[in-house]
């Protein structure tokens, strides 16, 4: 699994053989420039979900329910999950929380909408977990996260993202869970892995979580390309005749004469 937020990235992810694409509310930080994921709206998730679905029509696309789009009630959760499927191109939806959100997961599943759970570090409510930090290092917190994993599976989710927990805990969750685990900073023993595409591509410099691996430095390539374009435009090197349209010489001459006479 990898995140994507637009048509070209989704198209390239599908061509690369990615099994699942996540339209994460991380788009708020890495695409829209918010300080956290909290401000992301349903309309923004719908907009980006549609773009990704168009770019990857053969790949399973799961779309995040944004903060406060599912916490109020089962009815709210089902209605907004339905919008992500009907209007946002989602094949499934993802929401954060374990025991506390098991009822919401069950309600959405009963409505016929597949759900991906999310346990461990919960970015939408990370302030209540001490910030964007690894979770489950103490025996008490590890047991709580194991209970969350059981609740998510029992509620009917078909998979769960496990974020920022010790590798040993990720392994135990995966051994016990009857559904696939998708790790992000949860060690090598999860059934699958997910990374944020801007981290994979080297486009994001503000955040550098320990679990993120940069497979390319596309950001520097883009910056260099933009800088070269600016230099060439300012110097007059671009556009040259190979990047311009032409008309027949006699037509150009007649046009000049006509404009002069006018």
C-alpha positions in Angstrom: 0.0 0.0 0.0 1.1 3.5 -0.7 -0.6 6.9 -0.4 -1.6 9.0 -3.4 -3.5 12.2 -3.6 -3.8 13.0 -7.3 -4.2 11.4 -10.8 -0.6 11.2 -12.0 0.7 9.7 -8.7 -2.1 7.2 -8.6 -1.5 6.2 -12.3 2.2 5.6 -11.6 1.5 3.7 -8.5 -0.8 1.4 -10.4 1.7 0.9 -13.1 4.3 0.1 -10.5 2.2 -2.8 -9.1 1.1 -1.3 -5.8 -1.7 -3.5 -4.4 -3.7 -0.8 -2.6 -3.7 3.0 -2.7 -4.6 5.0 0.4 -6.0 8.5 0.0 -4.9 9.5 3.4 -5.9 12.6 5.3 -2.1 13.1 5.5 -2.9 15.1 2.3 -3.7 17.9 4.6 -0.1 18.2 5.7 1.8 17.1 2.6 -0.4 18.5 -0.2 -2.5 21.3 1.4 0.1 22.6 3.8 -1.9 22.3 7.1 -0.1 21.9 10.4 -1.9 18.7 11.1 -4.6 16.4 9.6 -7.3 17.9 11.8 -8.5 20.6 9.4 -9.1 18.2 6.5 -12.7 18.3 5.3 -15.0 15.7 3.7 -15.0 17.8 0.5 -11.2 17.7 0.3 -11.2 13.9 0.8 -13.9 13.6 -1.9 -12.0 15.8 -4.3 -8.7 13.9 -4.0 -10.4 10.5 -3.8 -12.0 11.1 -7.2 -8.7 12.1 -8.8 -6.9 9.0 -7.4 -9.8 6.7 -8.5 -9.5 8.0 -12.1 -5.7 7.5 -12.1 -5.9 3.9 -10.7 -9.1 2.3 -12.0 -7.8 -1.3 -11.5 -6.4 -0.8 -8.0 -8.2 -1.0 -4.6 -8.5 2.5 -3.3 -9.2 3.2 0.4 -10.0 6.7 1.5 -9.7 8.2 5.0 -12.7 9.4 6.9 -11.4 12.8 8.1 -11.5 14.0 11.7 -15.0 14.5 13.1 -16.6 12.9 10.0 -17.4 9.7 12.0 -16.9 10.4 15.7 -20.4 11.9 16.4 -22.6 9.0 15.7 -23.1 5.8 13.8 -25.4 7.6 11.4 -22.9 10.3 10.7 -20.2 7.7 10.1 -22.3 5.6 7.7 -23.5 8.7 5.8 -19.9 10.0 5.3 -18.5 6.6 4.5 -21.3 6.3 1.9 -20.3 9.6 0.4 -16.7 8.5 0.0 -17.8 5.4 -1.9 -20.6 7.1 -4.0 -18.9 10.5 -4.7 -15.2 9.9 -3.8 -14.3 6.8 -5.8 -13.5 4.7 -2.7 -13.5 0.9 -2.7 -13.3 1.0 1.1 -12.9 3.6 3.9 -10.4 3.9 6.7 -10.9 5.3 10.2 -8.8 5.6 13.3 -9.5 4.0 16.6 -9.8 0.6 18.2 -12.2 -0.2 21.1 -13.6 3.3 21.1 -14.5 3.1 17.4 -15.6 -0.6 17.1 -19.2 0.4 17.0 -18.6 2.8 14.1 -16.7 0.2 12.2 -19.6 -2.3 12.7 -22.2 0.2 11.6 -20.3 1.0 8.4 -19.7 -2.7 7.6 -23.4 -3.5 8.2 -24.2 -0.8 5.6 -22.2 -2.8 3.1 -19.0 -0.6 3.0 -15.7 -2.3 3.5 -13.5 -0.8 6.3 -9.8 -0.6 7.0 -9.1 0.0 10.7 -6.2 2.0 12.1 -4.6 1.4 15.5 -1.4 2.4 17.4 -0.5 6.0 16.7 -3.7 7.9 15.7 -2.6 11.1 13.9 -6.0 12.7 14.1 -6.0 12.6 17.9 -2.2 12.4 18.5 -2.3 15.3 21.0 -4.0 12.9 23.4 -1.3 10.3 22.9 1.5 12.7 23.7 2.1 13.8 20.1 3.4 12.0 17.0 5.4 9.5 19.0 5.8 5.7 19.1 3.0 4.0 21.0 2.9 0.7 23.0 6.3 0.7 24.7 4.8 0.0 28.1 3.1 -3.2 29.0 -0.1 -1.3 29.7 -0.2 0.5 26.4 0.8 -2.6 24.5 -2.0 -4.5 26.0 -4.4 -1.7 25.2 -3.3 -1.7 21.5 -3.7 -5.5 21.4 -7.3 -5.0 22.7 -7.8 -2.4 20.0 -6.6 -4.8 17.3 -9.0 -7.5 18.5 -11.9 -5.0 18.6 -11.2 -3.8 15.1 -11.2 -7.3 13.7 -14.3 -8.4 15.6 -16.2 -5.3 14.4 -15.7 -6.4 10.8 -12.8 -4.5 9.4 -11.1 -6.5 6.6 -7.6 -5.1 7.3 -5.9 -2.7 9.8 -3.1 -0.2 9.6 -0.8 -0.5 12.6 1.2 2.7 13.0 4.3 3.6 15.1 4.5 0.7 17.5 7.6 -1.4 18.5 8.4 -4.2 16.0 7.8 -6.8 18.7 4.2 -5.5 19.2 3.6 -5.3 15.5 4.6 -9.0 15.2 2.3 -10.1 18.1 -0.6 -8.2 16.6 0.0 -9.8 13.2 0.2 -13.3 14.8 -3.1 -12.9 16.6 -5.1 -10.9 14.2 -7.5 -12.8 11.9 -7.2 -10.0 9.3 -4.2 -8.6 7.4 -2.1 -6.0 9.2 -0.5 -3.1 7.2 2.4 -1.6 9.0 3.8 1.9 9.0 6.6 2.0 11.5 5.4 -1.3 13.0 8.3 -3.6 12.0 8.8 -6.2 9.3 6.4 -8.8 10.4 3.2 -7.1 9.4 1.3 -8.7 6.4 1.8 -5.5 4.4 3.4 -2.1 4.5 2.3 1.4 3.7 4.3 4.6 3.3 3.4 8.2 2.4 4.2 8.8 -1.3 5.9 12.2 -0.6 8.3 10.4 1.8 9.0 7.7 -0.7 9.7 10.3 -3.4 11.7 12.7 -1.2 9.2 15.5 -1.6 8.6 16.2 2.1 11.4 17.9 4.1 9.5 19.2 7.1 8.8 15.7 8.7 11.2 12.8 8.8 9.7 9.9 10.8 12.1 7.1 11.6 10.0 4.6 9.7 10.0 6.5 6.4 12.4 5.5 3.7 13.2 7.9 0.9 13.6 5.8 -2.3 14.3 8.9 -4.5 15.0 12.6 -4.2 12.5 13.9 -6.6 12.1 17.1 -4.7 15.6 18.2 -5.7 15.0 17.2 -9.3 11.9 19.3 -9.4 13.6 22.3 -7.8 16.5 22.1 -10.3 14.1 21.8 -13.3 12.2 24.9 -12.1 15.4 26.8 -11.6 16.7 25.9 -15.0 13.4 27.0 -16.6 13.6 30.4 -14.7 17.2 30.9 -15.9 16.3 30.1 -19.6 13.3 32.3 -19.7 15.1 35.3 -18.1 18.1 34.8 -20.5 15.9 34.3 -23.6 17.2 30.8 -24.2 13.6 29.5 -23.9 11.5 29.3 -26.0 13.7 28.7 -29.0 12.6 27.8 -32.6 12.2 24.1 -31.6 9.5 25.1 -29.1 7.6 27.6 -31.2 5.1 27.3 -34.1 5.9 28.8 -37.5 4.0 30.0 -40.5 5.0 30.2 -44.2 7.5 33.0 -44.8 5.3 34.6 -47.4 2.4 34.6 -45.0 4.5 36.2 -42.3 5.7 38.8 -44.7 2.2 39.6 -45.9 1.1 39.9 -42.3 3.9 42.3 -41.5 3.0 44.5 -44.5 -0.7 44.5 -43.6 0.0 45.5 -40.0 2.4 48.2 -41.1 -0.1 49.6 -43.7 -2.8 49.5 -41.1 
